[in-house]
Amino acid sequence: MNFGLSEEQQLLQDTVAQFLANECPLPRVRELYDADEAYDPTLWKGLCELGVAGLMAPEEHGGAGLGMVDLALVAEMLGRGAFPGPFLGHALAIVALLEGGSAEQKAHWLPRLAAGDALGAVALGEESGAWAAEDWTPAIEGDALSGAKSFAPCAAGADVLVVGAAGGELVLVEGGAAGVTLESTDSLDRTRRMDRVVLENAACERLADGARAAARVRDAGLALLAADAFGGATRLVELTVEYAKTREQFGQTIAHFQAVKHRLADMAVDVEPARGLFWYAAYAWDDLPDQCERAAAHAKAHLCDRFMEIARDAVELHGGIGFTWECDVQFWFKRAMFDRTFLGGPAVHRERAAALGGW
């Protein structure tokens, strides 16, 4: 059994990494971080031209027809680069259509989403902090939806929103439809801007199998967040090692100090062995549905916790400059906070994993 990546998967990661190095290096990330726009459409279009937007869409709908493992490998690279854009919400909107949409819904939306001609987003969280489908509150009356959703990443400008509604349903709401109000939320992670969605008798369309698809969307989101966390954590380790090799104190670089060496080693040991967690969660999503929920819960809880701890260590090892706006470490520190809380914190998913394991 091959436990590594195929040549095609390695090429996919290398291609995305090269795109980010060329088109979105850290100075560009900083520019977008300070800008008012939610994301750069030109940068997103470039990523779409690589096929990232439609990676999981079937070939008959203009996509690549690949699986969650491949999507997670892209998420890892975007996490490494602190990519500012709508990848997460767009990917989950496609997953929702794949898992719950009717043939007509798929034919209408998937070709446009796969090509990047339309932007998808999801609105799942609520102000109470509820992420679970059984806690969703927007009410469906006929073909109209009323309620409010919070923490919807890059919902502004989306052509279609996948909204979690009462009864665990998923419904489609077109962006800009009457009765839909989007309010920008100032969140810490400015690489993935948040919006509040207010719905007042907004026209909606139920996903044909939305109730079943809700759990699949959640597990896909957990796997992608775990992959993003792994990518971000590995990049922080690299940045901190590079800094330790150049920062001088008492006539030598701080990399010579034993205490610093131990911290750096602990950081590397914390993250690298956890790579298999998000690989397996994505693999289970594709091929082992009976293990998918628990694997996704474990991966999200553990990797997002490790990302947060490594981010704290990175700030401390950068010394006084690590706490400043000028230090690039802030991008991943705030990204770690997003990954840790979006779709529920680690404690929530550890409890779910325990329950799924019969504990």
N, C-alpha and C positions, 0 to 999 in steps of 0.2 A: 504494500500500500504506500502511495506517495503522500507524505505529509507536508510537502512543500508546494510552492506555486508552480503553475505551468508556465511555459515560455510566453504564452499569450497574456497571462495574468501579470507576469513581470513586466512585459512590454506596456501593458495598460498603465501600470503604476509609473513606469519611467516616463511615459508620454505626458501624463498629468503633472508629474513633478517638473518636467522640463517646461511645460506651459506656464506653470506657476513661477518658475525661476525667471522666465523671460518676460511674462506679462504682469505678474503681480509679486515682485520682490517686496521686501519689508518696507522700503520707502513708499511704495504705492499703497501697501496696506495702511500705513500711517496716514496718508492723504485721505483715503476713504474713511478711516476711523474718525477723522476730524470733520468730514463733510456732512452736509445735511441729508443727502440722498440715502435711501435705504441700501442701495447697491449700485454698481456700475453696469448698465445694460450692455455696453460694449464688451466688458470683461466676461459677463455671463454668456453673451452670444459666442464668444471665442471658445468657451468651455463646451457649449452646446455643439459647436462645429466639430469637436472631437468625438461627439457621440455620447457624452456623459448624460445629457438630459434624458435620452431615451434608452439607456443601457438595458433596462429590464423590459421595455415595451416589446411585444412580439414583432417579428420581422414583417408580418402582413400589415402592421400599423406603423411601419417606418422605423422601428427600433432595432436594437442589436440582438434581442432575444436571449440575453444573458441572465444570470441569477443574482441572488443576494450576496453571494461571496464576492462577485466582481464589483457590485455596488459598494460593499463594505471596504474593499481595497481602495476604491476611489475616495471614500470618506476618510480613510486613514491619511491619504496624501493631502487632502484638503485641510485636515486637522493639523498636519505638519506645517502647512503654509499659512495657517490662520486665515483661510480664504474667506473674504467678505462677500457673501451672496446668498441666494435663495435655494441652495442645493437641497437642504434637508426637507423643507416643506414641499418643494417640487417633487422630490423623489417619493415622499410619502403619499402625495396626491395620486401619483401613478400607481403605487402599490394598492391604494384604496380602489381605484378603477379596475385594476387587474383582478383583485380578489372579490370585489362586490358589484362591479358594474354589469349592466346588461350588455348584450351585443351592440345595441344601438348607442348606448352611452360610451362604450369603448371606441366604436367607430367614429363617433363625433369628436371625442377629446384626445384620444391617445396619439393619432398622427400629429396633431398640432403641438402637443406637449413634448413628444419625442423629438420633434424638429427644433424645439425652442421657439416656435412661432407663438405659443401661448405659455403663460406662466401659471403653475399650480401652487397652491398653498394649503395648509391644514390649520383648522382652528379647533383644538381639542381641550385645552386647559380652561379653567374657570377661576374667577377671583377668589373663591374659597380655597383654592389650592387643589381642587379635585381634578384628577386626570383620568380616573377609571371610568369606563363606559357606563357603569351602573349609576354613576353620580352626575351624569350630564343632565342639564336642566332645560335647554331651549325646547320649546313645545312646537310640535308639528300639527297644524290644523289644515287639513286638505293639502293644498300645494303651497302653503305659506309657513314660514318659520319665524318665531319670535323668541328673543332671549339675548344673552350676551356671552361672549367668549373672550378670554384674556390670553395673553402670551402666545399670539399667533405670529410665527416668524415670517417676516417679509410678506405679510398679507396685502399691504398697500401695493397696488399695481398688478395684483394677481388677476388673471382672467377667470379662474374658477377656484372656489374655496370648497374644501371638503370639511364639513362642519359636523361635530359630534352633537347629537340631539338626544332628547329624552327617550328612554327605552333602549339606549345603547345603539341607536340608529346612526348611520352616516348619510348625510344628504349633500347634494351639490348645490351651491349658490354661485351664480355668476357675479364676477366682480363688477361693480358699478351699477348693479341692479337697484331698482327702487326699494327703499326700506333698509338698505345696507349702509351703515356708517362705520368708517374706520378711523380710529383715534390712535395716533402714534404714542407709544410708551417708551420713555427714556430708560433703557436697560443698561446694565453694566457692559455687556458684551456688544460692542457696536459693530462687530463683524456680522451679527445676525440680529437685525433690528426687530423689535417686537411691536405688535399692534393689538389694540382691543377692537373687537368686532361687535357692533350692536345691530341687532336684527329686529325690525318692526314690520311684521307681515311681509317679509321678503319672499319673493318667489323662490321655490326650492324644488328639487327633484330627488326623491329617495334613490339611493343606490339599491339595485335590485336585491342584493344579498348583503346589505350594509351591516346588519347586526352581527353576522358571522365574520365579516371583513374587519370589524373594529379591533378584534384581538390580533389579527394578522398585521394590521397597521401598527398597533402598539409594539409588537415584537420586532417588526422591521425597524421601527424607530429606536428601540433599545439597542439593537445590534449596530445600527449606524452611529449612535451616540458613543457606544463603546469603542468603535473603530476610530472615530474622531478623537476620543480621549487618548487612545493609544498613540495615534500620530502626534498629537500635541505634546504628550509626555515625553516621547522619544526626542522630539525637537528641543524641548527644554533641557533635557540631559545634555544634548550636544552643545547648545548655547552656553550652558554653565561650565562645561569642560573647557570650551574655547576661551571663556572669560578667565577661568582660573589659570590658564596657561599664559595669559598676558598681563593680568593685574599683579603689580609688584607691591610688596610690603616687607619692610625690614631687609631690603636689599635683594630679595628674591621673589619669584612668582608664588602666589598663594597655592598653586598646585603642588608645591614642595611640602606643604604642611600636612602632617599625618592626619589631623582632624578633618581637613578639607578632603583629602583622599578618601577617607572612610565615608564621608557624606556622599561624595560622588559615586562611590561604589554601591552604597545602599540605594541611591536613586536608580542606578542602572539595573540592579538586581530586582528592585520593586516592579519595574515595568516590563522588561524584556520577556520573562517567563509567562507573562499574562497575554502575550500575543495570541496564543491558542484559544483563549476564551472568546474573543470576538470572531476568530476564524470558525470555531465550532458553532457558535450561535448562528452565524450566517449560513453555515452548511446545514445545520438542523432546520433552519427556516426553509431551505430549499428541498431537503430530502428526508428529514426525520420529524414530521409534524408532532409526533407524540412526545418528543424531547425539546421541542422548540421553545415553549414558554419558559421552562426552567432554565435552559441554557441562556436565553436572552436576558432573563432577570439576573442571573449570576454575572454575566459579562458586564452589564450596565452598572450594577452595584459595585463590583470590584474595581473595574478599570476607571470609573469616574472618581471613586475614592482615591485611587492611586494618583490620578492626574492632579487632583487637588493637593495632595500631600507633596508631590514633586514640585508643583508650582510654588508652594510655600518655601520649600527648600531652595529653589532656584532664586527666589527673591532674597532670601537671607544670605546665600552665598555670593550674590552680587553686591552685598553690602549696602551702604547708604543710597547708591544710585538705583538699586533695585526697587526702591519705593517711589521712584519718580516717574513722571509722565514721559520723560525722555527715554527711559529704558524699555527696550522691546519686549522684555519679559511680561509686561502688563497685558499684552495681547492674549497670551496663553493663560495667564492667571484668570482673567475674566472669562475666557472661553471655558476654562475648567468649571467655573461657577455655573455657567449656562448648562454644560453637559451634565453636571451633577443634579441639577434641579428639574430640568425639562423632562416631562413624562413621569415625574416622581423621583424622590430622593432615594439613596441607597438603602435606607432602612425599610422603605416600602417594598422594595423588590427583594430584599433578603427575606422579609416576612412572607412574600408571595412564594419565593423559591422553597422556603421551609414547608409551607402548606402544600405545594405541589409535590414535594417529596414525602408527604405523609407524616411530617414531624408534628 
